[in-house]
Amino acid sequence: MKIIKGGVTAPKGFLANGISAGIKRSGKPDLGIIVSELPAVTTGVFTKNSIKAAPLVVSMKNIKKGMGRAVLVNSGNANCYTGKSGLEHAQGSTEIVAKLLGISPADVLVTSTGIIGKPLPYNKIVDAAPILIKGLSTLGGSKFARSIMTTDLIVKEIALEIMIGKKKVTIGGCGKGSGMIEPNMATMLGFITTDAAISLQMLKIALKRATERSFNSITVDGCMSTNDMVTLQANQLAGNKKIVTQDGDFKKFYQALEFICIDLAKKIVRDGEGATKFLTIDVKGAANEIQARKIAKTIANSALVKTAAFGSNPNWGRVGAAVGSLGISQIDEHNMKITFSPFNKKEIAICVELSLGGAAATVYTCDFSYDYVRINGEYN
């Protein structure tokens, strides 16, 4: 496994671009697109929030066919709680892109991120789409990654190479997220591309598994978004023997995909709104993995634990209280051990050891600072 320069356009046959369409008042980039030059096996995961933004409704319909060509993203407006017009604008966006690329609207996924409850300035997307498509390039990955940012402070992208047989396979990805982070499906927004030859069934298995160990194992503030979505496209151009079973080649591919997902997930936590500390929560000795993850998430989402981290205050009682709040009868002060790394460091490790079994889980989070309150108090 070798980390290389780039993001979503690092694999063969992927183009991207990002521009300013005027959706954001700041004038910063706010419209991006990824395009595969050939039809790509496509899968994705979406928020479990019962309130889903209009573009997710459209994308969840289009992704059922398992093949696709393009992903269109706008930032600065979530197109959520926008009623019938929001759905029409999301569907219309796929039709505009499809016409410009000469493909079917069903081959286009669309998503949005930004402020909830405001009408999408659809005319700006209509006007900017031809410019966006004209600028597609193999060098456009970073432009795309920048165009999807909202309160993010850093661009989040990564790419790596692996060998499957005698063929070089590349996986690239980028993501966005800084606040309203408590995914229960995938991530805030994440986009992963690969030139691997792999079946849809294996792609789905790989993404679901990698998601659980990465994006579903992070939290910034415990708030689940209406717009969370991650996509994975594989256009087969690497020329490797097609992965159709969970064999050695699948294992290599999966390990690389998990690495990509964990890297992006950690970057989202490190870029948490107002964050000054990065926390790793390890739970060991749980009865099962579900229990371990639930305990770790409860600790990670505790406002008291997060503020203690900000204040460099190793208050282990807050950790114990968070675990106890779950009401698990087998856990008491006699069979739980809590250890910390120094709380005055930028990176903090908290470990809870139980004696209920052999299961473990790790969750990543950040602290709550004064700036978190300020940023979210002003966000509208």
C-alpha positions in Angstrom: 0.0 0.0 0.0 1.5 3.3 -1.1 0.0 6.8 -0.4 0.2 9.0 -3.4 -0.6 12.6 -4.2 -4.2 13.4 -5.1 -7.8 12.6 -4.3 -10.8 11.5 -6.3 -9.1 11.9 -9.7 -6.1 9.8 -8.8 -7.6 6.6 -10.2 -7.7 6.1 -14.0 -10.7 7.5 -15.8 -12.0 10.0 -13.3 -12.4 13.8 -13.9 -13.5 16.5 -11.5 -13.9 20.2 -11.1 -15.1 22.8 -8.6 -16.1 26.4 -9.1 -18.0 29.3 -7.5 -21.6 29.4 -8.7 -22.6 32.2 -6.3 -24.5 30.0 -3.9 -22.3 31.1 -1.0 -22.4 34.7 -0.1 -18.6 34.6 0.4 -18.0 33.9 -3.2 -16.0 30.8 -2.3 -16.2 27.6 -4.4 -19.6 25.9 -3.9 -20.3 23.6 -6.9 -18.4 20.5 -7.7 -18.6 17.4 -9.9 -16.9 14.0 -10.3 -17.3 12.2 -13.6 -16.1 8.7 -14.6 -15.2 8.5 -18.3 -16.8 5.1 -18.4 -19.9 3.7 -16.6 -18.8 2.8 -13.0 -20.1 0.3 -10.6 -21.6 2.6 -7.9 -22.8 2.1 -4.4 -23.5 4.4 -1.4 -24.8 4.8 2.1 -27.1 7.5 3.4 -28.2 9.1 6.6 -30.7 7.2 8.8 -32.3 10.5 9.8 -36.0 10.2 8.9 -35.7 13.8 7.5 -33.8 13.4 4.3 -32.7 16.3 2.1 -34.3 16.4 -1.4 -31.0 15.4 -3.3 -30.6 12.3 -1.1 -34.1 11.2 -2.1 -33.2 11.5 -5.8 -29.7 9.9 -5.3 -31.2 6.9 -3.3 -33.5 6.2 -6.2 -30.7 6.5 -8.9 -28.2 4.4 -7.0 -30.4 1.4 -7.0 -29.3 0.5 -10.6 -25.7 0.0 -9.3 -24.1 1.9 -12.1 -23.4 5.6 -12.6 -21.2 8.2 -14.2 -21.3 11.4 -12.2 -21.8 13.0 -8.7 -22.8 16.6 -8.5 -22.5 18.5 -5.2 -23.3 22.0 -4.1 -22.3 23.6 -0.8 -23.8 26.6 1.0 -27.4 25.3 0.8 -28.6 21.9 2.1 -31.8 21.8 -0.1 -33.6 20.3 2.9 -37.1 21.1 4.2 -37.6 22.7 0.8 -40.7 20.7 -0.2 -41.8 20.0 -3.8 -39.6 22.6 -5.3 -36.5 21.1 -3.6 -37.2 17.7 -5.2 -37.8 19.3 -8.6 -34.5 21.2 -8.3 -32.5 18.1 -7.2 -34.0 16.1 -10.1 -33.5 19.0 -12.5 -29.8 19.2 -11.5 -29.3 15.6 -12.6 -31.0 16.3 -15.9 -28.8 19.4 -16.6 -25.6 17.4 -15.9 -26.9 14.4 -17.9 -27.6 16.6 -20.9 -24.2 18.3 -20.9 -22.4 14.9 -20.5 -24.6 13.0 -23.0 -25.7 10.5 -20.4 -28.9 9.5 -18.6 -30.1 11.5 -15.5 -30.3 8.1 -13.7 -26.5 8.0 -14.0 -26.1 11.1 -12.0 -26.1 11.4 -8.2 -26.7 14.7 -6.5 -26.2 16.0 -3.0 -26.1 19.3 -1.1 -24.6 20.6 2.1 -25.1 23.8 4.0 -27.9 25.7 5.6 -31.2 23.9 6.1 -34.6 25.3 5.3 -33.7 27.9 2.6 -34.7 27.5 -1.1 -31.9 26.3 -3.3 -30.8 29.0 -5.7 -31.4 26.6 -8.6 -30.9 29.2 -11.3 -27.3 29.6 -10.2 -26.6 25.9 -10.7 -28.3 26.1 -14.2 -26.1 29.0 -15.2 -22.9 27.5 -13.8 -23.2 23.9 -14.9 -21.8 24.4 -18.5 -18.7 26.1 -17.0 -18.4 23.4 -14.4 -18.5 20.6 -17.1 -16.2 22.4 -19.5 -13.5 22.6 -16.8 -13.5 18.9 -16.0 -9.9 17.6 -15.6 -7.8 14.9 -14.2 -6.2 17.6 -12.1 -9.6 18.8 -10.7 -9.8 16.6 -7.6 -8.6 19.3 -5.2 -11.0 21.9 -6.8 -13.8 19.5 -6.1 -12.7 18.8 -2.6 -12.6 22.6 -1.9 -16.0 23.2 -3.5 -17.8 20.9 -1.0 -16.5 22.7 2.1 -18.8 24.6 4.5 -17.4 25.4 8.0 -14.4 23.1 7.2 -11.0 24.7 7.6 -9.0 22.2 5.7 -9.4 20.3 2.4 -9.7 16.6 3.1 -8.5 14.2 0.5 -6.2 11.1 0.1 -5.2 8.6 -2.6 -3.2 5.4 -2.5 -2.0 2.5 -4.7 -2.1 -1.2 -4.2 -1.1 -4.2 -6.4 -3.8 -6.7 -7.2 -2.1 -9.5 -9.1 0.2 -7.7 -11.5 -2.1 -4.7 -11.9 -1.8 -1.3 -10.1 -5.1 -0.3 -8.5 -5.7 3.2 -7.2 -8.3 4.4 -4.7 -8.9 8.1 -4.1 -11.2 9.9 -1.8 -12.3 13.2 -0.3 -14.8 14.3 2.3 -16.3 17.3 4.1 -17.5 17.7 7.6 -16.7 19.8 10.7 -19.9 20.1 12.7 -23.3 18.4 13.0 -21.3 15.1 13.0 -22.8 12.0 14.4 -23.3 9.7 11.4 -25.4 6.6 11.7 -24.9 5.4 8.2 -21.9 6.7 6.5 -20.4 10.1 6.8 -21.1 13.8 6.5 -20.2 13.8 2.8 -17.7 11.4 1.4 -16.7 10.5 -2.2 -14.5 7.6 -3.0 -13.3 6.5 -6.5 -11.3 3.5 -7.7 -10.3 2.0 -11.0 -10.5 -1.5 -9.5 -12.5 -4.2 -11.3 -14.9 -5.4 -8.7 -18.5 -6.6 -8.6 -21.4 -4.5 -7.1 -22.0 -7.1 -4.4 -18.3 -7.0 -3.2 -18.3 -3.2 -3.5 -21.3 -3.0 -1.2 -19.8 -5.3 1.3 -16.5 -3.4 1.4 -18.1 0.0 1.8 -20.5 -1.1 4.5 -17.8 -2.7 6.5 -15.3 0.2 6.1 -18.0 2.7 7.0 -18.7 1.0 10.3 -15.0 1.1 11.3 -14.5 4.7 10.1 -17.3 7.2 9.6 -19.7 5.4 11.9 -16.9 5.5 14.6 -16.6 9.3 14.8 -18.5 12.1 16.4 -18.0 15.8 16.9 -21.2 16.9 18.5 -23.6 14.0 18.5 -25.9 15.6 15.9 -27.0 13.6 12.9 -27.3 15.4 9.7 -30.2 15.3 7.2 -27.7 15.2 4.3 -25.1 12.6 5.2 -24.0 10.5 2.2 -20.9 8.6 1.0 -20.5 7.2 -2.5 -18.0 4.6 -4.0 -17.5 4.3 -7.7 -15.4 1.6 -9.5 -14.8 2.0 -13.2 -12.8 -1.2 -13.8 -10.0 0.5 -15.7 -7.1 -0.9 -13.6 -7.5 -4.2 -15.6 -7.1 -6.5 -12.6 -8.9 -9.8 -12.4 -12.4 -8.9 -11.3 -13.1 -9.3 -7.6 -16.2 -11.3 -7.2 -15.6 -13.1 -3.9 -14.1 -12.3 -0.6 -10.8 -13.8 -1.5 -7.2 -12.5 -1.1 -7.7 -9.8 -3.7 -10.8 -8.6 -1.9 -8.9 -8.4 1.4 -6.2 -6.2 -0.2 -8.8 -4.0 -1.7 -10.8 -3.8 1.5 -7.7 -2.9 3.6 -6.9 -0.1 1.3 -10.5 1.2 1.3 -10.7 1.0 5.1 -7.4 3.0 5.3 -8.9 5.7 3.1 -12.1 5.9 5.1 -10.4 6.0 8.5 -8.0 8.7 7.2 -10.9 10.9 6.0 -12.9 10.2 9.2 -10.0 11.3 11.4 -9.5 14.5 9.3 -13.1 15.4 9.9 -12.7 15.0 13.6 -9.5 17.0 13.7 -11.3 19.7 11.8 -14.2 19.7 14.2 -15.7 23.1 14.8 -13.6 24.9 17.3 -11.6 21.7 18.1 -8.3 21.9 20.0 -7.9 18.3 21.0 -8.3 14.9 19.2 -9.6 12.1 21.4 -9.4 8.3 20.8 -11.8 6.3 22.9 -11.0 2.6 23.2 -13.4 0.2 24.9 -12.1 -3.3 25.5 -13.6 -6.4 27.1 -17.2 -5.8 26.1 -19.8 -8.5 25.7 -20.0 -7.8 21.9 -18.9 -5.2 19.4 -22.3 -3.4 19.4 -22.0 -2.9 23.1 -18.4 -1.8 22.9 -19.3 0.8 20.2 -22.3 2.1 22.1 -20.2 2.6 25.2 -17.4 4.3 23.3 -19.9 6.6 21.5 -21.6 7.5 24.8 -18.2 8.6 26.2 -17.3 10.5 23.0 -20.6 12.4 23.0 -20.5 13.4 26.6 -20.4 17.2 26.8 -18.7 16.8 30.2 -15.9 14.6 28.9 -15.4 16.9 25.9 -15.2 20.1 28.0 -12.9 18.3 30.4 -10.6 17.6 27.5 -10.7 21.2 26.4 -9.7 22.3 29.9 -7.0 19.6 30.2 -8.8 18.2 33.2 -8.5 14.4 33.4 -11.8 13.9 35.2 -12.2 10.2 35.1 -15.5 10.4 37.0 -17.1 11.9 34.0 -16.1 8.9 31.9 -17.4 6.5 34.5 -20.7 8.3 34.7 -21.1 8.3 30.9 -20.7 4.5 30.9 -23.0 4.1 33.8 -25.7 6.2 32.1 -26.3 3.3 29.7 -27.7 1.2 32.6 -25.9 -2.0 31.7 -26.4 -4.1 34.8 -23.2 -6.1 34.4 -21.1 -3.0 34.7 -20.2 -1.4 38.0 -17.1 0.2 39.6 -15.6 -3.1 40.4 -15.3 -4.4 36.9 -14.4 -1.3 35.0 -10.9 0.2 34.6 -10.4 3.7 33.2 -7.0 4.9 32.0 -6.0 8.2 30.3 -3.0 9.6 28.4 -1.9 13.1 29.5 -4.9 15.6 29.1 -2.6 18.5 28.4 -1.6 17.1 25.0 -3.2 17.7 21.6 -4.0 14.0 21.3 -5.7 12.2 24.2 -6.4 8.5 24.6 -9.1 7.2 26.9 -9.4 3.5 27.5 -12.2 1.7 29.3 -11.5 -1.9 30.1 -14.4 -4.2 31.1 -14.6 -7.9 32.0 -17.7 -8.9 30.0 -16.1 -10.6 27.0 -13.5 -10.2 24.3 -15.1 -7.5 22.1 -13.6 -4.0 21.5 -14.4 -0.8 19.6 -12.7 2.5 18.9 -14.4 5.9 18.4 -12.7 9.2 17.5 -13.9 12.6 18.7 -12.8 16.1 19.6 -13.2 18.5 22.5 -15.8 21.2 23.0 -14.2 24.7 23.0 -15.5 28.3 23.3 -15.3 28.5 19.5 -17.7 25.6 19.0 -20.4 27.6 20.8 -19.6 30.7 18.9 -19.5 29.1 15.5 -22.8 27.3 16.0 -24.4 30.3 17.6 -23.7 32.4 14.6 -24.4 29.7 11.9 -27.5 30.5 9.8 
